[in-house]
Amino acid sequence: MRAVFIAGAHTDVGKTWAACALLKAARARGLTVAALKPVVTGYLPSVATDTSDPGRLLAALGRDLTAEALEAMSPLRFEAALSPPMAARLEGVTLTLADLLAVCRPVLAAQPADLLLVEGAGGVMSPLAEDATGLDLQLALGLPTVLVGGSYLGGVSHTLTALEVLRARGLAVLGVVVSQSADPGAPDFPQTVAAIARFAGDVPVLAAPRDDESWASALL
């Protein structure tokens, strides 16, 4: 089994979209797949759950959205669209790194799939628990990373900074996926991808245009 962590250079850069593309590409290649997003915020049970991050991941796996599947995919769900520790605090929960590891480690130990994706929340250095950032969870799990960045103004700096942090802490980076911004005023997409690639060293940098998931097979 190959397990990979899907990390973001920033919030809302397309981590779940990238994870779904990778899962679908792996299934098309005949691989068995699984996914885990241990903590999700902004989750509103009263709103259609099929459009939530765990709902989209389950759809990419080809699985029905049931209460059991949702619980297995994202057992730590909070309503406020804030960082996980802040959202948890509003619901009277103290979220710790130990809580996240208690979710992740049994899945990693028991998962028979050819490919397991573990998706973080927010950016690499976003608080993920009261005592941990996303980077701390990655270090504790020790998984290779696919880093998802954006092409918005400032995206080059965010992506390269996140990449530098991952490298400095000894985490293997399998590739950088640059998700095209939906903002028509965003910098030129090909030039943005080229700028990131120019400073990414030997890490593959993949352009991920909107509504095009063909890039995903290159990372399998």
C-alpha positions in Angstrom: 0.0 0.0 0.0 1.2 3.5 -0.9 0.1 6.3 1.4 0.4 9.9 0.4 -0.4 13.1 2.2 -2.2 15.9 0.3 -1.1 19.2 1.7 -1.9 22.8 0.8 0.2 25.8 0.3 -2.7 27.9 1.4 -6.4 27.6 2.3 -8.9 26.8 -0.5 -6.3 26.1 -3.2 -8.0 22.9 -4.4 -6.6 20.1 -2.2 -9.8 18.1 -2.3 -10.2 18.6 -6.0 -6.6 17.4 -6.5 -7.2 14.4 -4.2 -10.3 13.4 -6.1 -8.5 13.7 -9.5 -5.7 11.4 -8.2 -8.3 8.9 -6.8 -10.2 8.8 -10.1 -6.9 8.4 -12.1 -5.8 5.6 -9.9 -9.1 3.8 -10.3 -8.9 4.2 -14.0 -5.6 2.4 -13.9 -7.1 -0.5 -12.0 -5.7 0.4 -8.6 -7.7 0.0 -5.4 -8.0 3.3 -3.6 -8.9 4.8 -0.2 -9.0 8.3 1.3 -9.1 9.9 4.7 -9.7 13.5 5.7 -9.4 13.2 9.4 -10.7 16.7 10.3 -13.0 19.0 8.3 -14.5 22.4 9.2 -17.3 24.4 7.6 -19.3 21.1 7.6 -23.0 21.9 7.8 -25.1 18.7 8.1 -28.2 20.7 7.0 -26.6 21.4 3.6 -26.2 18.8 0.9 -23.3 16.6 2.2 -22.4 15.4 -1.3 -20.8 18.7 -2.0 -18.7 18.7 1.2 -15.1 17.6 1.1 -15.8 14.1 2.5 -18.7 13.8 0.2 -16.6 14.6 -2.8 -13.9 12.2 -1.8 -16.4 9.4 -1.3 -17.8 10.1 -4.8 -14.3 9.9 -6.2 -13.9 6.5 -4.5 -17.1 5.4 -6.1 -18.7 4.9 -2.8 -22.2 5.8 -1.6 -22.5 8.7 0.9 -23.8 6.9 4.0 -23.5 7.9 7.7 -21.0 5.0 8.2 -18.9 6.0 5.2 -18.9 9.7 6.3 -17.8 8.8 9.8 -14.9 6.7 8.4 -13.8 9.4 6.0 -14.0 12.4 8.3 -14.7 11.5 11.9 -13.8 14.9 13.2 -16.4 17.3 11.7 -17.1 20.9 12.8 -19.5 23.5 11.6 -17.6 26.8 11.7 -15.5 27.6 8.7 -12.4 28.3 10.8 -9.2 26.5 11.6 -9.9 23.1 13.2 -8.9 24.0 16.8 -10.9 27.2 16.6 -14.0 25.5 15.1 -13.7 22.6 17.7 -13.4 25.1 20.5 -16.8 26.6 19.6 -18.3 23.2 20.0 -16.7 22.6 23.4 -14.0 20.3 22.0 -10.3 20.5 22.7 -8.7 19.1 19.5 -5.2 17.7 19.9 -2.6 16.1 17.7 -3.2 12.9 19.6 -6.8 13.0 18.5 -5.7 13.3 14.9 -3.2 10.5 15.2 -5.8 8.2 16.8 -7.8 8.6 13.6 -5.0 8.3 11.1 -2.7 5.6 12.5 -5.3 2.7 12.6 -6.4 3.5 9.1 -2.8 3.5 7.8 -2.0 0.2 9.7 -5.1 -1.6 8.4 -5.7 -0.2 4.9 -5.2 -2.8 2.1 -5.7 -0.4 -0.8 -3.0 0.2 -3.4 -3.2 4.0 -2.8 -4.4 5.8 0.3 -4.6 9.6 0.3 -4.7 11.5 3.6 -5.8 15.1 3.1 -5.0 17.8 5.5 -6.9 21.0 6.3 -5.7 24.5 5.4 -2.1 25.2 4.6 1.1 23.4 5.7 1.5 25.7 8.6 -2.2 26.2 9.4 -3.1 25.2 13.0 -4.6 21.7 12.8 -5.0 21.2 16.6 -4.4 23.1 19.8 -0.8 21.7 19.9 0.0 21.1 16.2 0.1 22.6 12.7 -0.6 20.6 9.5 3.2 20.1 9.3 3.3 18.5 12.7 0.7 15.9 11.6 2.7 15.2 8.4 5.9 14.8 10.4 4.2 12.4 12.8 2.8 10.3 10.0 6.0 10.5 7.9 4.2 10.2 4.6 5.4 11.6 1.3 3.6 14.7 0.2 1.8 16.1 -2.8 1.7 19.8 -2.4 -1.2 21.7 -3.9 -0.7 25.4 -4.6 -2.7 28.1 -6.4 -2.1 30.6 -9.2 -3.6 33.6 -7.5 -1.5 36.7 -6.9 0.9 35.6 -4.2 0.5 32.0 -5.0 4.1 31.6 -6.2 5.5 32.7 -2.8 3.0 30.7 -0.8 3.8 27.5 -2.8 7.6 27.9 -2.7 7.5 28.8 1.0 5.5 25.7 1.8 7.8 23.6 -0.4 10.9 24.9 1.4 9.3 24.1 4.8 8.6 20.5 3.8 12.1 20.0 2.4 13.7 21.6 5.4 11.9 19.2 7.7 12.9 16.1 5.6 9.6 15.3 4.1 9.6 13.8 0.6 7.6 15.8 -1.9 6.3 13.8 -4.8 5.1 16.8 -6.8 3.6 20.2 -6.7 0.2 20.6 -8.3 -0.6 24.2 -9.3 -4.4 24.7 -9.3 -5.6 27.3 -11.7 -7.4 30.2 -10.0 -11.0 30.9 -11.0 -10.3 34.7 -10.7 -10.1 36.1 -14.2 -7.8 38.8 -12.8 -5.3 36.2 -11.6 -1.7 36.3 -13.1 -1.1 34.4 -16.3 -1.4 30.7 -15.5 1.4 29.2 -17.6 3.8 31.9 -16.4 2.8 31.2 -12.8 3.5 27.5 -13.2 6.8 28.2 -14.9 7.9 30.5 -12.1 7.2 27.8 -9.5 8.9 25.2 -11.6 12.0 27.4 -12.0 12.6 27.4 -8.2 11.3 24.0 -7.3 14.5 22.1 -8.0 14.0 18.5 -8.9 10.4 18.3 -7.6 7.9 17.8 -10.5 5.5 20.8 -11.0 2.2 20.0 -12.7 -0.2 22.5 -14.1 -3.8 21.7 -13.2 -6.1 23.9 -15.3 -9.7 24.2 -14.3 -12.0 21.4 -15.4 -9.0 19.3 -16.5 -7.8 16.4 -14.5 -5.5 14.8 -17.0 -2.4 15.9 -15.0 -3.2 13.4 -12.2 -2.0 10.3 -14.0 1.5 11.7 -14.1 1.8 11.4 -10.3 0.8 7.8 -10.0 
